């Protein structure tokens, strides 16, 4: 359920996702499955707070000796202010999604990009040396760009309606990234959609889906619905298809490593998320 500032004390340690809105977050199902599988006495919950409750909530967590926290919209930038140290990727993105308590205060990190790389690798797609088109230039796209550059991709082309935003995103990995032209979709190996196209009732297409062929691997960051119009089209074209739930699971895998030092089973976490989705559909 959704808690506000008054955080419950449970038998084990507390972990949570903080954002607004977070009541539909799949993170509790995903992380609680990981804790259970590892035999860790901890419970993970969704904590929905208004902007003025954000700092008090962090203070309450610290007094509980919490295990870790996920930070989601709209607090990924605000969370910078509560950290004594931040990881390299978070510093470059000026945004973070993970808080790790330590002896000298909170450490902030970003695992969103690791979610992208992990989802590709989990599907048998090694991004090293490949040509990638990232569609979009928002926070998710930027996290993907930094992580893909770190994973040794050959080239990243950023396709975005606003050229200025694309240029800004490209600057995060200027040695391998550039602004895309539409023909890059034909010649690339991997296409990553980070735009909300296909989410809910959003039927707007961010690019020409007819350019997708069997030579492509396609990762769609959208996971509600799991099978977007884009993924269905790519599947018919014979492309390797990876849905956004894998990306969500793999960024959570990276968070678990930061919090517990253990590498959880992504399949166990995925299964828990699918059960939760099925339960919501009734």
C-alpha positions as CSV (number, residue, x, y, z in Angstrom):
1,X,0.0,0.0,0.0
2,X,1.0,3.6,-0.2
3,X,2.5,5.1,3.0
4,X,3.0,8.8,3.6
5,X,5.5,10.3,6.0
6,X,4.7,8.1,8.9
7,X,6.9,5.1,8.0
8,X,5.9,1.8,9.7
9,X,8.5,-0.1,11.8
10,X,8.5,-3.7,10.7
11,X,10.5,-6.6,12.1
12,X,13.2,-6.3,9.5
13,X,14.8,-3.3,7.8
14,X,12.9,-0.9,5.6
15,X,13.5,-0.1,2.0
16,X,11.1,1.9,-0.3
17,X,10.5,3.8,-3.4
18,X,9.8,7.6,-3.0
19,X,8.0,9.6,-5.6
20,X,4.7,11.1,-6.6
21,X,2.7,9.3,-7.9
22,X,4.0,5.9,-6.9
23,X,0.9,4.0,-5.9
24,X,1.1,1.9,-9.1
25,X,4.8,1.2,-8.8
26,X,5.9,-2.4,-9.5
27,X,9.0,-1.9,-7.4
28,X,7.6,-3.3,-4.2
29,X,6.7,-6.6,-5.9
30,X,10.1,-6.7,-7.6
31,X,12.3,-5.9,-4.6
32,X,10.3,-7.9,-2.0
33,X,10.8,-10.9,-4.2
34,X,14.5,-10.3,-4.3
35,X,14.7,-9.9,-0.5
36,X,12.6,-13.1,0.0
37,X,14.8,-15.1,-2.4
38,X,18.0,-14.0,-0.6
39,X,16.5,-14.6,2.8
40,X,17.0,-10.9,3.7
41,X,14.7,-9.7,6.5
42,X,13.5,-6.5,4.9
43,X,10.3,-5.1,3.5
44,X,10.0,-2.6,0.6
45,X,7.1,-0.3,0.2
46,X,5.9,2.6,-1.9
47,X,6.1,6.0,-0.2
48,X,4.1,8.8,-1.9
49,X,5.1,12.2,-0.7
50,X,4.6,15.9,-1.6
51,X,7.6,18.0,-2.3
52,X,7.6,19.5,1.2
53,X,7.6,16.0,2.7
54,X,10.6,14.7,0.8
55,X,13.3,15.8,3.2
56,X,11.4,14.8,6.4
57,X,10.8,11.4,4.8
58,X,14.5,10.9,4.2
59,X,15.2,12.0,7.8
60,X,12.6,9.5,9.0
61,X,14.3,6.7,7.0
62,X,17.7,7.5,8.4
63,X,16.4,7.2,11.9
64,X,15.0,3.8,11.0
65,X,18.4,2.5,9.8
66,X,16.9,1.8,6.4
67,X,18.4,-0.6,3.9
68,X,18.0,1.6,0.8
69,X,15.6,3.7,-1.2
70,X,14.6,4.1,-4.9
71,X,13.9,7.6,-6.0
72,X,11.5,8.2,-8.9
73,X,9.7,11.2,-10.5
74,X,9.7,14.0,-9.6
75,X,12.5,13.8,-7.0
76,X,15.5,12.4,-9.0
77,X,17.2,15.8,-9.1
78,X,16.1,16.9,-5.6
79,X,17.7,13.8,-4.1
80,X,21.1,15.2,-5.0
81,X,20.8,17.6,-2.0
82,X,20.5,14.8,0.6
83,X,23.6,12.9,-0.4
84,X,27.1,13.2,1.1
85,X,28.5,11.5,-2.0
86,X,27.2,10.6,-5.5
87,X,28.4,8.0,-8.1
88,X,30.1,9.0,-11.3
89,X,27.0,8.3,-13.5
90,X,24.6,10.2,-11.2
91,X,27.0,13.2,-11.2
92,X,27.1,13.2,-15.0
93,X,23.3,12.9,-15.3
94,X,22.6,15.4,-12.5
95,X,20.0,12.9,-11.4
96,X,19.8,9.7,-9.3
97,X,17.4,6.9,-8.6
98,X,19.1,5.1,-5.7
99,X,20.0,6.0,-2.1
100,X,22.5,3.8,-0.2
101,X,23.0,4.5,3.5
102,X,26.6,4.4,4.7
103,X,28.7,5.3,7.7
104,X,29.3,8.8,6.5
105,X,25.8,9.6,5.2
106,X,23.8,8.8,2.1
107,X,25.4,7.8,-1.2
108,X,23.4,8.5,-4.4
109,X,23.6,6.5,-7.6
110,X,21.7,6.0,-10.9
111,X,21.0,2.5,-12.1
112,X,18.5,3.4,-14.9
113,X,21.2,3.0,-17.6
114,X,22.3,-0.3,-16.1
115,X,18.7,-1.4,-16.5
116,X,19.0,-0.8,-20.3
117,X,22.3,-2.6,-20.7
118,X,21.2,-5.4,-18.4
119,X,18.0,-5.9,-20.3
120,X,19.9,-6.1,-23.6
121,X,22.5,-8.6,-22.2
122,X,19.8,-10.7,-20.6
123,X,18.2,-11.1,-24.0
124,X,21.6,-12.2,-25.5
125,X,22.3,-8.9,-27.1
126,X,25.8,-7.6,-26.3
127,X,25.9,-3.9,-27.0
128,X,29.7,-3.7,-27.3
129,X,30.8,-2.5,-30.7
130,X,27.2,-2.1,-32.0
131,X,25.5,0.9,-33.6
132,X,22.6,2.0,-31.4
133,X,19.8,4.5,-32.1
134,X,18.3,6.0,-28.9
135,X,14.8,7.5,-29.6
136,X,14.1,10.4,-27.2
137,X,16.4,12.7,-25.2
138,X,14.8,12.8,-21.8
139,X,16.0,11.5,-18.5
140,X,15.7,7.8,-19.5
141,X,17.4,8.4,-22.8
142,X,20.3,10.2,-21.1
143,X,20.8,7.4,-18.6
144,X,20.8,4.9,-21.5
145,X,23.4,7.0,-23.4
146,X,25.9,7.1,-20.5
147,X,25.5,3.4,-19.8
148,X,25.8,2.3,-23.4
149,X,28.9,4.4,-23.8
150,X,30.3,2.7,-20.7
151,X,29.4,-0.7,-22.2
152,X,31.6,0.0,-25.2
153,X,29.1,0.6,-28.0
154,X,30.5,1.6,-31.4
155,X,28.1,4.5,-32.0
156,X,25.0,6.1,-30.5
157,X,22.7,8.2,-32.6
158,X,20.1,10.2,-30.8
159,X,16.8,10.7,-32.6
160,X,14.6,13.4,-31.0
161,X,12.0,15.9,-32.2
162,X,13.8,18.8,-30.5
163,X,17.3,19.1,-32.0
164,X,18.5,21.2,-29.0
165,X,17.6,18.4,-26.5
166,X,19.3,15.8,-28.8
167,X,22.5,17.9,-28.8
168,X,22.4,18.1,-25.0
169,X,21.9,14.4,-24.7
170,X,24.7,13.7,-27.2
171,X,27.1,15.8,-25.1
172,X,27.0,13.1,-22.3
173,X,29.0,10.8,-24.5
174,X,30.5,13.0,-27.2
175,X,33.2,10.4,-28.1
176,X,30.6,8.0,-29.5
177,X,27.3,9.9,-29.7
178,X,25.8,12.2,-32.4
179,X,22.5,13.5,-33.5
180,X,20.7,10.9,-35.6
181,X,19.3,11.1,-39.1
182,X,16.4,8.8,-40.0
183,X,18.6,6.5,-42.2
184,X,20.4,5.5,-39.0
185,X,17.3,3.5,-38.1
186,X,18.0,1.3,-41.2
187,X,21.7,0.7,-40.6
188,X,21.8,0.4,-36.8
189,X,21.9,-2.9,-34.8
190,X,19.8,-1.8,-31.7
191,X,16.9,0.6,-31.4
192,X,15.9,1.8,-27.9
193,X,12.7,3.7,-27.5
194,X,12.7,5.9,-24.4
195,X,9.7,8.1,-25.4
196,X,6.2,7.5,-23.9
197,X,4.8,6.5,-27.3
198,X,2.6,3.4,-26.8
199,X,2.1,4.0,-23.1
200,X,-1.6,3.9,-22.2
201,X,-3.5,5.7,-24.9
202,X,-0.5,7.3,-26.5
203,X,-0.6,6.2,-30.1
204,X,1.7,8.7,-31.6
205,X,4.7,7.2,-33.3
206,X,8.2,8.6,-32.6
207,X,9.6,7.2,-35.8
208,X,8.7,5.1,-38.8
209,X,8.1,1.5,-37.6
210,X,8.3,0.1,-41.1
211,X,12.1,0.6,-40.9
212,X,12.4,-2.2,-38.3
213,X,13.7,-5.5,-39.7
214,X,15.0,-8.9,-38.5
215,X,18.5,-7.4,-38.2
216,X,17.4,-5.2,-35.3
217,X,17.2,-5.7,-31.6
218,X,14.5,-3.4,-30.2
219,X,14.1,-2.4,-26.5
220,X,11.0,-0.4,-25.6
221,X,11.3,1.3,-22.2
222,X,7.5,1.4,-21.9
223,X,6.1,-1.5,-19.8
224,X,2.4,-0.6,-19.5
225,X,1.2,-2.2,-21.7
226,X,3.9,-4.9,-21.9
227,X,3.3,-5.5,-25.5
228,X,3.2,-2.1,-27.1
229,X,2.3,-1.5,-30.7
230,X,6.0,-0.9,-31.4
231,X,7.1,-4.2,-29.9
232,X,4.3,-6.1,-31.8
233,X,5.4,-4.5,-35.0
234,X,9.1,-5.3,-34.3
235,X,8.1,-8.9,-33.5
236,X,6.3,-9.3,-36.8
237,X,9.4,-8.0,-38.5
238,X,11.5,-10.7,-36.9
239,X,13.5,-8.4,-34.6
240,X,14.8,-9.4,-31.2
241,X,12.2,-7.8,-28.8
242,X,12.8,-6.7,-25.3
243,X,10.0,-5.1,-23.2
244,X,10.4,-2.3,-20.7
245,X,9.7,-4.6,-17.7
246,X,13.1,-6.2,-18.3
247,X,14.7,-2.7,-18.1
248,X,12.8,-2.0,-14.9
249,X,13.9,-5.4,-13.4
250,X,17.5,-4.9,-14.4
251,X,17.8,-1.4,-12.9
252,X,16.3,-3.0,-9.7
253,X,18.9,-5.8,-9.9
254,X,21.6,-3.1,-9.9
255,X,19.9,-1.4,-6.9
256,X,19.9,-4.7,-4.9
257,X,23.6,-5.1,-5.6
258,X,24.2,-1.6,-4.1
259,X,22.1,-2.3,-1.1
260,X,22.9,-5.9,-0.2
261,X,26.1,-6.8,-2.1
262,X,24.2,-9.8,-3.6
263,X,23.3,-10.3,-7.2
264,X,19.6,-11.3,-7.3
265,X,17.9,-13.6,-9.9
266,X,16.3,-11.3,-12.5
267,X,13.9,-14.1,-13.5
268,X,12.5,-14.2,-9.9
269,X,12.0,-10.5,-9.9
270,X,10.4,-10.5,-13.3
271,X,8.0,-13.2,-12.3
272,X,6.9,-11.2,-9.2
273,X,6.2,-8.2,-11.4
274,X,4.2,-10.2,-13.9
275,X,2.1,-11.7,-11.0
276,X,1.4,-8.2,-9.7
277,X,0.4,-7.0,-13.2
278,X,-1.9,-10.1,-13.6
279,X,-3.4,-9.4,-10.1
280,X,-4.2,-5.8,-11.1
281,X,-5.9,-6.9,-14.2
282,X,-8.0,-9.2,-12.0
